[in-house]
Amino acid sequence: MGKSGRLCVAVAALVLLAPVCSVFAQKHAYISIQGDKSMPFYVKLNGIMTSRYFKNHIVISKLDKGSYDLEILFEKSELPPLYFRIDVPEGGHRGFLLCRNNNAYTLYDLESKAWLEPGKK
């Protein structure tokens, strides 16, 4: 194979591999929620139940940039579910504390240092 043939094969390989490389280059983000030990909770993200490894701490990883519907469910349905809309930056993270504020559970955003108001579903 001559120089032009090798060059053609190299260019074809780059063209075919470019989409694959861009998938691996994506920077995923994660959400972390820490609750108090007295009220275990679960989380649904966009309607899908997430894995829970600890009763009072959840990390949801491999997220793409965008907005997500977050539903917090309490163990044994002791309290009604809470609904939030969370924006996640590309390759970043969002950290929250789930705790009582004015006699109700809500999320405290560690980045903005503000209480998030639960929404309705």
ZAGUDREN-258726 format. One record per atom (N, C-alpha, C, O): residue number from 1; residue in three letters; atom name; x, y, z. Coordinates in nm, 2 decimals, always signed. Each point is the difference from the previous one (the first is absolute). Layout:
BEGIN
   nr  rest  atom      xx      yy      zz
  NUM   ala    CA       X       Y       Z
...
This chain:
BEGIN
   nr  rest  atom      xx      yy      zz
    1   met     N   +0.09   -0.12   +0.00
    1   met    CA   -0.09   +0.12   +0.00
    1   met     C   +0.09   +0.12   +0.00
    1   met     O   +0.10   +0.01   +0.08
    2   gly     N   -0.13   +0.09   -0.17
    2   gly    CA   +0.08   +0.12   -0.01
    2   gly     C   -0.04   +0.10   +0.11
    2   gly     O   -0.08   -0.02   +0.08
    3   lys     N   +0.15   +0.14   -0.09
    3   lys    CA   -0.02   +0.10   +0.10
    3   lys     C   -0.15   +0.05   -0.01
    3   lys     O   -0.06   +0.02   +0.11
    4   ser     N   +0.01   +0.00   -0.23
    4   ser    CA   -0.14   +0.05   -0.01
    4   ser     C   -0.10   -0.10   +0.06
    4   ser     O   -0.10   +0.04   +0.06
    5   gly     N   +0.13   -0.17   -0.08
    5   gly    CA   -0.09   -0.10   +0.06
    5   gly     C   +0.00   +0.00   +0.15
    5   gly     O   -0.10   -0.02   +0.06
    6   arg     N   +0.22   +0.03   +0.00
    6   arg    CA   +0.01   +0.00   +0.14
    6   arg     C   -0.07   +0.13   +0.06
    6   arg     O   -0.06   -0.01   +0.10
    7   leu     N   +0.08   +0.12   -0.17
    7   leu    CA   -0.06   +0.12   +0.04
    7   leu     C   -0.15   -0.01   +0.00
    7   leu     O   -0.07   +0.05   +0.09
    8   cys     N   +0.02   -0.11   -0.20
    8   cys    CA   -0.15   -0.02   -0.01
    8   cys     C   -0.05   -0.09   +0.11
    8   cys     O   -0.11   +0.03   +0.06
    9   val     N   +0.18   -0.13   -0.02
    9   val    CA   -0.04   -0.09   +0.11
    9   val     C   +0.00   +0.07   +0.13
    9   val     O   -0.09   -0.01   +0.08
   10   ala     N   +0.19   +0.10   -0.06
   10   ala    CA   +0.02   +0.07   +0.13
   10   ala     C   -0.12   +0.10   +0.01
   10   ala     O   -0.06   +0.02   +0.11
   11   val     N   +0.03   +0.05   -0.22
   11   val    CA   -0.11   +0.10   +0.00
   11   val     C   -0.13   -0.07   +0.03
   11   val     O   -0.09   +0.05   +0.07
   12   ala     N   +0.07   -0.17   -0.14
   12   ala    CA   -0.13   -0.07   +0.02
   12   ala     C   -0.01   -0.05   +0.15
   12   ala     O   -0.11   +0.01   +0.06
   13   ala     N   +0.22   -0.05   +0.00
   13   ala    CA   +0.00   -0.04   +0.14
   13   ala     C   -0.04   +0.11   +0.09
   13   ala     O   -0.07   -0.01   +0.09
   14   leu     N   +0.13   +0.13   -0.12
   14   leu    CA   -0.03   +0.12   +0.08
   14   leu     C   -0.15   +0.04   -0.01
   14   leu     O   -0.06   +0.03   +0.10
   15   val     N   +0.01   -0.04   -0.22
   15   val    CA   -0.14   +0.04   -0.02
   15   val     C   -0.09   -0.10   +0.07
   15   val     O   -0.11   +0.04   +0.06
   16   leu     N   +0.14   -0.17   -0.06
   16   leu    CA   -0.08   -0.10   +0.07
   16   leu     C   +0.01   +0.00   +0.15
   16   leu     O   -0.10   -0.03   +0.07
   17   leu     N   +0.22   +0.07   -0.02
   17   leu    CA   +0.02   +0.00   +0.14
   17   leu     C   -0.04   +0.13   +0.07
   17   leu     O   -0.02   +0.00   +0.12
   18   ala     N   +0.00   +0.11   -0.19
   18   ala    CA   -0.03   +0.13   +0.06
   18   ala     C   -0.13   -0.01   +0.08
   18   ala     O   +0.00   +0.05   +0.12
   19   pro     N   -0.11   -0.11   -0.16
   19   pro    CA   -0.12   +0.00   +0.08
   19   pro     C   +0.02   -0.09   +0.13
   19   pro     O   -0.05   +0.04   +0.10
   20   val     N   +0.13   -0.14   -0.11
   20   val    CA   +0.03   -0.09   +0.11
   20   val     C   +0.08   +0.08   +0.11
   20   val     O   -0.03   +0.00   +0.12
   21   cys     N   +0.13   +0.07   -0.17
   21   cys    CA   +0.08   +0.08   +0.09
   21   cys     C   -0.08   +0.11   +0.07
   21   cys     O   +0.03   +0.03   +0.12
   22   ser     N   -0.12   +0.03   -0.19
   22   ser    CA   -0.08   +0.11   +0.06
   22   ser     C   -0.09   -0.05   +0.11
   22   ser     O   -0.02   +0.07   +0.10
   23   val     N   -0.03   -0.20   -0.11
   23   val    CA   -0.07   -0.06   +0.11
   23   val     C   +0.08   -0.02   +0.12
   23   val     O   -0.04   +0.03   +0.11
   24   phe     N   +0.16   -0.07   -0.12
   24   phe    CA   +0.09   -0.02   +0.11
   24   phe     C   +0.05   +0.13   +0.06
   24   phe     O   +0.04   +0.01   +0.11
   25   ala     N   -0.04   +0.10   -0.19
   25   ala    CA   +0.05   +0.13   +0.04
   25   ala     C   -0.11   +0.07   +0.08
   25   ala     O   +0.03   +0.10   +0.07
   26   gln     N   -0.15   -0.14   -0.07
   26   gln    CA   -0.11   +0.06   +0.08
   26   gln     C   +0.03   +0.00   +0.14
   26   gln     O   +0.05   -0.10   +0.06
   27   lys     N   -0.07   +0.21   +0.01
   27   lys    CA   +0.02   +0.01   +0.14
   27   lys     C   -0.13   -0.01   +0.07
   27   lys     O   -0.09   +0.08   -0.01
   28   his     N   +0.08   -0.19   +0.09
   28   his    CA   -0.13   -0.03   +0.07
   28   his     C   +0.00   +0.08   +0.14
   28   his     O   +0.11   +0.03   +0.05
   29   ala     N   -0.22   -0.01   +0.00
   29   ala    CA   -0.02   +0.07   +0.12
   29   ala     C   -0.07   -0.09   +0.11
   29   ala     O   -0.03   -0.12   -0.04
   30   tyr     N   +0.02   +0.16   +0.16
   30   tyr    CA   -0.07   -0.08   +0.10
   30   tyr     C   -0.07   +0.09   +0.10
   30   tyr     O   +0.03   +0.12   +0.01
   31   ile     N   -0.13   -0.18   +0.06
   31   ile    CA   -0.07   +0.07   +0.10
   31   ile     C   +0.02   -0.08   +0.13
   31   ile     O   +0.00   -0.12   +0.00
   32   ser     N   +0.02   +0.19   +0.11
   32   ser    CA   +0.02   -0.06   +0.13
   32   ser     C   -0.11   +0.06   +0.10
   32   ser     O   -0.01   +0.12   +0.01
   33   ile     N   -0.06   -0.21   +0.06
   33   ile    CA   -0.10   +0.05   +0.10
   33   ile     C   +0.03   -0.07   +0.13
   33   ile     O   +0.00   -0.12   +0.01
   34   gln     N   +0.02   +0.20   +0.09
   34   gln    CA   +0.03   -0.05   +0.14
   34   gln     C   -0.12   +0.03   +0.08
   34   gln     O   -0.03   +0.12   +0.01
   35   gly     N   -0.03   -0.22   +0.06
   35   gly    CA   -0.11   +0.03   +0.09
   35   gly     C   +0.04   -0.03   +0.14
   35   gly     O   +0.11   -0.04   +0.03
   36   asp     N   -0.21   +0.07   +0.06
   36   asp    CA   +0.03   -0.04   +0.14
   36   asp     C   -0.03   -0.14   +0.03
   36   asp     O   -0.07   -0.07   -0.08
   37   lys     N   +0.13   +0.02   +0.18
   37   lys    CA   -0.02   -0.15   +0.03
   37   lys     C   -0.14   -0.04   +0.05
   37   lys     O   -0.03   -0.12   +0.00
   38   ser     N   -0.05   +0.22   +0.04
   38   ser    CA   -0.13   -0.03   +0.05
   38   ser     C   -0.10   -0.03   -0.10
   38   ser     O   -0.11   -0.06   +0.03
   39   met     N   +0.13   +0.10   -0.16
   39   met    CA   -0.10   -0.02   -0.10
   39   met     C   +0.07   -0.05   -0.13
   39   met     O   +0.04   +0.08   -0.09
   40   pro     N   -0.04   -0.21   +0.08
   40   pro    CA   +0.06   -0.06   -0.13
   40   pro     C   -0.09   +0.03   -0.12
   40   pro     O   -0.12   +0.02   +0.02
   41   phe     N   +0.19   -0.01   -0.13
   41   phe    CA   -0.07   +0.05   -0.12
   41   phe     C   +0.05   -0.08   -0.13
   41   phe     O   +0.10   -0.06   +0.00
   42   tyr     N   -0.18   +0.07   -0.10
   42   tyr    CA   +0.03   -0.05   -0.13
   42   tyr     C   -0.01   +0.11   -0.10
   42   tyr     O   -0.06   +0.11   +0.03
   43   val     N   +0.11   -0.12   -0.15
   43   val    CA   +0.00   +0.10   -0.10
   43   val     C   -0.04   -0.06   -0.14
   43   val     O   +0.05   -0.10   -0.04
   44   lys     N   -0.15   +0.16   -0.02
   44   lys    CA   -0.03   -0.03   -0.14
   44   lys     C   +0.05   +0.12   -0.09
   44   lys     O   -0.02   +0.11   +0.03
   45   leu     N   +0.09   -0.15   -0.13
   45   leu    CA   +0.05   +0.10   -0.10
   45   leu     C   -0.07   -0.02   -0.13
   45   leu     O   +0.02   -0.10   -0.06
   46   asn     N   -0.09   +0.21   +0.02
   46   asn    CA   -0.08   -0.01   -0.12
   46   asn     C   -0.09   -0.13   +0.00
   46   asn     O   -0.02   -0.06   -0.11
   47   gly     N   -0.04   +0.03   +0.22
   47   gly    CA   -0.09   -0.11   +0.02
   47   gly     C   +0.06   -0.13   +0.02
   47   gly     O   -0.08   -0.10   +0.01
   48   ile     N   +0.21   +0.09   -0.01
   48   ile    CA   +0.07   -0.13   +0.02
   48   ile     C   +0.06   -0.01   +0.14
   48   ile     O   +0.08   +0.09   +0.03
   49   met     N   -0.11   -0.19   +0.04
   49   met    CA   +0.06   -0.02   +0.13
   49   met     C   +0.15   -0.02   -0.01
   49   met     O   +0.05   -0.08   -0.08
   50   thr     N   +0.03   +0.15   +0.16
   50   thr    CA   +0.14   -0.01   +0.00
   50   thr     C   +0.05   -0.10   +0.11
   50   thr     O   -0.08   -0.03   +0.09
   51   ser     N   +0.20   -0.02   -0.10
   51   ser    CA   +0.06   -0.09   +0.10
   51   ser     C   +0.03   +0.08   +0.13
   51   ser     O   +0.04   +0.11   -0.01
   52   arg     N   -0.06   -0.18   +0.11
   52   arg    CA   +0.03   +0.06   +0.13
   52   arg     C   +0.09   -0.10   +0.08
   52   arg     O   -0.03   -0.11   +0.02
   53   tyr     N   +0.15   +0.17   +0.01
   53   tyr    CA   +0.10   -0.08   +0.08
   53   tyr     C   +0.00   +0.03   +0.15
   53   tyr     O   +0.04   -0.08   +0.08
   54   phe     N   -0.09   +0.20   -0.05
   54   phe    CA   -0.01   +0.04   +0.14
   54   phe     C   -0.14   +0.06   +0.02
   54   phe     O   -0.06   +0.04   -0.09
   55   lys     N   +0.01   -0.05   +0.21
   55   lys    CA   -0.13   +0.05   +0.03
   55   lys     C   -0.01   +0.15   +0.00
   55   lys     O   -0.11   +0.05   -0.02
   56   asn     N   +0.22   +0.02   +0.04
   56   asn    CA   -0.01   +0.14   +0.00
   56   asn     C   +0.10   +0.07   -0.09
   56   asn     O   +0.03   +0.12   +0.03
   57   his     N   +0.02   -0.18   -0.13
   57   his    CA   +0.09   +0.06   -0.10
   57   his     C   -0.02   -0.07   -0.13
   57   his     O   +0.02   -0.12   -0.01
   58   ile     N   -0.04   +0.20   -0.09
   58   ile    CA   -0.02   -0.05   -0.14
   58   ile     C   +0.09   +0.08   -0.09
   58   ile     O   +0.01   +0.12   +0.00
   59   val     N   +0.06   -0.19   -0.09
   59   val    CA   +0.08   +0.06   -0.11
   59   val     C   -0.06   -0.05   -0.13
   59   val     O   +0.00   -0.13   -0.02
   60   ile     N   -0.03   +0.22   -0.07
   60   ile    CA   -0.05   -0.04   -0.13
   60   ile     C   +0.10   +0.05   -0.10
   60   ile     O   +0.02   +0.12   -0.02
   61   ser     N   +0.05   -0.22   -0.05
   61   ser    CA   +0.11   +0.04   -0.08
   61   ser     C   -0.03   -0.02   -0.15
   61   ser     O   -0.11   -0.04   -0.04
   62   lys     N   +0.21   +0.07   -0.04
   62   lys    CA   -0.01   -0.02   -0.15
   62   lys     C   -0.12   +0.08   -0.06
   62   lys     O   -0.07   -0.05   -0.09
   63   leu     N   +0.05   +0.17   +0.14
   63   leu    CA   -0.10   +0.09   -0.06
   63   leu     C   +0.05   +0.09   -0.10
   63   leu     O   +0.12   +0.05   +0.01
   64   asp     N   -0.20   -0.02   -0.11
   64   asp    CA   +0.04   +0.09   -0.10
   64   asp     C   -0.05   +0.14   +0.04
   64   asp     O   -0.09   +0.01   +0.09
   65   lys     N   +0.14   +0.09   -0.15
   65   lys    CA   -0.04   +0.14   +0.03
   65   lys     C   -0.15   +0.01   -0.03
   65   lys     O   -0.05   -0.05   -0.10
   66   gly     N   -0.03   +0.12   +0.19
   66   gly    CA   -0.14   +0.02   -0.03
   66   gly     C   -0.08   +0.01   +0.13
   66   gly     O   +0.05   +0.01   +0.11
   67   ser     N   -0.18   -0.01   -0.13
   67   ser    CA   -0.10   +0.01   +0.11
   67   ser     C   -0.05   -0.14   +0.03
   67   ser     O   -0.03   -0.07   -0.09
   68   tyr     N   +0.01   +0.05   +0.21
   68   tyr    CA   -0.05   -0.14   +0.05
   68   tyr     C   -0.11   +0.02   +0.10
   68   tyr     O   +0.00   +0.09   +0.08
   69   asp     N   -0.10   -0.17   -0.09
   69   asp    CA   -0.11   -0.01   +0.10
   69   asp     C   +0.04   -0.09   +0.11
   69   asp     O   +0.03   -0.12   -0.03
   70   leu     N   -0.03   +0.17   +0.15
   70   leu    CA   +0.05   -0.08   +0.11
   70   leu     C   -0.12   -0.01   +0.10
   70   leu     O   -0.06   +0.09   +0.04
   71   glu     N   +0.03   -0.22   +0.00
   71   glu    CA   -0.11   -0.03   +0.09
   71   glu     C   +0.07   -0.07   +0.12
   71   glu     O   +0.07   -0.10   -0.01
   72   ile     N   -0.10   +0.16   +0.13
   72   ile    CA   +0.06   -0.06   +0.12
   72   ile     C   -0.12   -0.07   +0.07
   72   ile     O   -0.10   +0.06   +0.03
   73   leu     N   +0.12   -0.19   +0.00
   73   leu    CA   -0.10   -0.08   +0.06
   73   leu     C   +0.06   -0.04   +0.14
   73   leu     O   +0.11   -0.04   +0.01
   74   phe     N   -0.20   +0.04   +0.09
   74   phe    CA   +0.04   -0.03   +0.13
   74   phe     C   -0.03   -0.15   +0.03
   74   phe     O   -0.11   -0.05   -0.04
   75   glu     N   +0.20   -0.01   +0.12
   75   glu    CA   -0.02   -0.14   +0.03
   75   glu     C   -0.14   -0.02   +0.08
   75   glu     O   -0.03   +0.08   +0.08
   76   lys     N   -0.03   -0.19   -0.11
   76   lys    CA   -0.13   -0.03   +0.06
   76   lys     C   -0.11   +0.10   -0.03
   76   lys     O   -0.10   +0.01   +0.07
   77   ser     N   +0.12   +0.08   -0.17
   77   ser    CA   -0.09   +0.11   -0.04
   77   ser     C   -0.05   +0.08   +0.12
   77   ser     O   -0.11   +0.04   +0.02
   78   glu     N   +0.21   -0.02   +0.07
   78   glu    CA   -0.03   +0.08   +0.12
   78   glu     C   -0.04   +0.15   -0.03
   78   glu     O   -0.07   +0.06   +0.07
   79   leu     N   +0.13   -0.01   -0.18
   79   leu    CA   -0.03   +0.13   -0.04
   79   leu     C   -0.03   +0.00   -0.15
   79   leu     O   +0.04   -0.09   -0.07
   80   pro     N   -0.12   +0.19   +0.02
   80   pro    CA   -0.02   +0.00   -0.14
   80   pro     C   +0.12   +0.03   -0.08
   80   pro     O   +0.10   +0.06   +0.05
   81   pro     N   -0.09   -0.11   -0.18
   81   pro    CA   +0.12   +0.02   -0.08
   81   pro     C   +0.02   +0.15   -0.03
   81   pro     O   -0.09   +0.08   +0.00
   82   leu     N   +0.22   -0.04   -0.02
   82   leu    CA   +0.04   +0.13   -0.04
   82   leu     C   +0.04   +0.00   -0.15
   82   leu     O   +0.07   -0.09   -0.04
   83   tyr     N   -0.10   +0.20   -0.03
   83   tyr    CA   +0.04   +0.01   -0.14
   83   tyr     C   +0.08   +0.12   -0.02
   83   tyr     O   -0.03   +0.11   +0.04
   84   phe     N   +0.14   -0.13   -0.12
   84   phe    CA   +0.09   +0.11   -0.03
   84   phe     C   +0.04   -0.01   -0.15
   84   phe     O   +0.00   -0.11   -0.05
   85   arg     N   +0.04   +0.22   +0.00
   85   arg    CA   +0.06   +0.01   -0.14
   85   arg     C   +0.14   +0.05   +0.02
   85   arg     O   +0.02   +0.11   +0.05
   86   ile     N   +0.08   -0.20   -0.08
   86   ile    CA   +0.14   +0.03   +0.02
   86   ile     C   +0.08   +0.02   -0.13
   86   ile     O   -0.02   -0.08   -0.09
   87   asp     N   +0.09   +0.19   +0.08
   87   asp    CA   +0.09   +0.02   -0.12
   87   asp     C   +0.14   -0.05   +0.04
   87   asp     O   +0.05   +0.03   +0.10
   88   val     N   +0.00   -0.11   -0.19
   88   val    CA   +0.14   -0.06   +0.02
   88   val     C   +0.09   +0.06   -0.11
   88   val     O   -0.03   -0.01   -0.12
   89   pro     N   +0.15   +0.06   +0.16
   89   pro    CA   +0.09   +0.05   -0.10
   89   pro     C   +0.08   -0.11   -0.06
   89   pro     O   +0.02   -0.11   +0.06
   90   glu     N   +0.04   +0.13   -0.18
   90   glu    CA   +0.08   -0.10   -0.06
   90   glu     C   +0.13   -0.03   +0.08
   90   glu     O   +0.07   +0.10   +0.03
   91   gly     N   -0.05   -0.22   +0.00
   91   gly    CA   +0.13   -0.04   +0.07
   91   gly     C   +0.01   +0.05   +0.14
   91   gly     O   +0.10   -0.01   +0.06
   92   gly     N   -0.21   +0.06   +0.00
   92   gly    CA   +0.00   +0.05   +0.13
   92   gly     C   -0.08   -0.08   +0.10
   92   gly     O   -0.03   -0.12   -0.03
   93   his     N   +0.00   +0.18   +0.14
   93   his    CA   -0.09   -0.07   +0.10
   93   his     C   -0.09   +0.10   +0.07
   93   his     O   +0.02   +0.12   -0.01
   94   arg     N   -0.12   -0.18   +0.07
   94   arg    CA   -0.09   +0.08   +0.08
   94   arg     C   -0.01   -0.08   +0.13
   94   arg     O   -0.02   -0.12   +0.01
   95   gly     N   +0.04   +0.20   +0.10
   95   gly    CA   -0.01   -0.06   +0.14
   95   gly     C   -0.11   +0.06   +0.07
   95   gly     O   -0.02   +0.12   +0.00
   96   phe     N   -0.06   -0.21   +0.07
   96   phe    CA   -0.12   +0.05   +0.08
   96   phe     C   +0.00   -0.07   +0.14
   96   phe     O   +0.05   -0.11   +0.01
   97   leu     N   -0.11   +0.18   +0.08
   97   leu    CA   -0.03   -0.06   +0.13
   97   leu     C   -0.16   -0.01   +0.01
   97   leu     O   -0.07   +0.10   -0.04
   98   leu     N   +0.02   -0.21   +0.08
   98   leu    CA   -0.14   -0.02   +0.02
   98   leu     C   -0.02   +0.01   +0.15
   98   leu     O   +0.04   -0.08   +0.08
   99   cys     N   -0.11   +0.19   -0.04
   99   cys    CA   -0.02   +0.02   +0.14
   99   cys     C   -0.13   +0.09   +0.02
   99   cys     O   -0.06   +0.04   -0.09
  100   arg     N   +0.03   -0.03   +0.22
  100   arg    CA   -0.12   +0.08   +0.03
  100   arg     C   +0.02   +0.15   -0.01
  100   arg     O   +0.11   +0.05   +0.04
  101   asn     N   -0.21   +0.01   -0.10
  101   asn    CA   +0.00   +0.15   +0.00
  101   asn     C   -0.14   +0.04   +0.02
  101   asn     O   -0.09   -0.03   -0.08
  102   asn     N   +0.06   +0.10   +0.18
  102   asn    CA   -0.14   +0.05   +0.04
  102   asn     C   -0.09   -0.12   +0.01
  102   asn     O   -0.11   -0.01   -0.06
  103   asn     N   +0.15   -0.10   +0.14
  103   asn    CA   -0.08   -0.12   +0.03
  103   asn     C   -0.03   -0.08   -0.12
  103   asn     O   -0.09   -0.08   +0.00
  104   ala     N   +0.16   +0.09   -0.11
  104   ala    CA   -0.02   -0.09   -0.12
  104   ala     C   +0.14   -0.03   -0.06
  104   ala     O   +0.09   +0.08   +0.01
  105   tyr     N   -0.08   -0.20   -0.07
  105   tyr    CA   +0.13   -0.03   -0.07
  105   tyr     C   +0.01   +0.07   -0.13
  105   tyr     O   -0.10   +0.01   -0.07
  106   thr     N   +0.22   +0.03   +0.04
  106   thr    CA   +0.03   +0.06   -0.13
  106   thr     C   +0.15   -0.01   -0.03
  106   thr     O   +0.07   -0.05   +0.09
  107   leu     N   -0.03   +0.09   -0.20
  107   leu    CA   +0.14   +0.00   -0.04
  107   leu     C   +0.07   +0.13   +0.02
  107   leu     O   -0.05   +0.11   -0.03
  108   tyr     N   +0.17   -0.12   +0.09
  108   tyr    CA   +0.09   +0.12   +0.01
  108   tyr     C   +0.11   -0.02   -0.10
  108   tyr     O   +0.07   -0.10   +0.00
  109   asp     N   -0.06   +0.20   -0.10
  109   asp    CA   +0.10   -0.01   -0.10
  109   asp     C   +0.13   +0.05   +0.05
  109   asp     O   +0.02   +0.12   +0.05
  110   leu     N   +0.08   -0.20   -0.04
  110   leu    CA   +0.13   +0.03   +0.06
  110   leu     C   +0.08   +0.10   -0.09
  110   leu     O   +0.08   +0.08   +0.05
  111   glu     N   -0.11   -0.07   -0.18
  111   glu    CA   +0.07   +0.10   -0.08
  111   glu     C   -0.06   +0.14   +0.01
  111   glu     O   +0.08   +0.09   +0.02
  112   ser     N   -0.21   -0.08   -0.03
  112   ser    CA   -0.06   +0.13   +0.01
  112   ser     C   -0.03   +0.04   +0.14
  112   ser     O   -0.04   +0.12   +0.03
  113   lys     N   +0.05   -0.21   +0.06
  113   lys    CA   -0.03   +0.02   +0.15
  113   lys     C   -0.15   +0.05   +0.01
  113   lys     O   -0.02   +0.10   +0.08
  114   ala     N   -0.07   -0.16   -0.15
  114   ala    CA   -0.14   +0.03   +0.01
  114   ala     C   -0.08   -0.12   +0.01
  114   ala     O   +0.03   -0.11   -0.04
  115   trp     N   -0.15   +0.13   +0.11
  115   trp    CA   -0.10   -0.11   +0.01
  115   trp     C   -0.08   +0.00   -0.14
  115   trp     O   -0.04   +0.10   -0.05
  116   leu     N   +0.02   -0.23   +0.00
  116   leu    CA   -0.08   -0.01   -0.12
  116   leu     C   -0.14   -0.03   +0.04
  116   leu     O   -0.03   -0.08   +0.09
  117   glu     N   -0.06   +0.14   -0.16
  117   glu    CA   -0.14   -0.02   +0.03
  117   glu     C   -0.05   -0.12   -0.08
  117   glu     O   +0.02   -0.01   -0.12
  118   pro     N   -0.08   -0.09   +0.19
  118   pro    CA   -0.05   -0.11   -0.08
  118   pro     C   -0.12   +0.04   -0.09
  118   pro     O   -0.07   +0.10   +0.03
  119   gly     N   +0.06   -0.17   -0.14
  119   gly    CA   -0.10   +0.03   -0.10
  119   gly     C   -0.12   -0.10   +0.02
  119   gly     O   +0.00   -0.08   +0.08
  120   lys     N   -0.09   +0.09   -0.17
  120   lys    CA   -0.11   -0.09   -0.01
  120   lys     C   +0.01   -0.09   -0.12
  120   lys     O   +0.06   +0.03   -0.10
  121   lys     N   -0.11   -0.15   +0.11
  121   lys    CA   +0.00   -0.09   -0.11
  121   lys     C   -0.14   -0.02   -0.05
  121   lys     O   -0.02   -0.08   -0.10
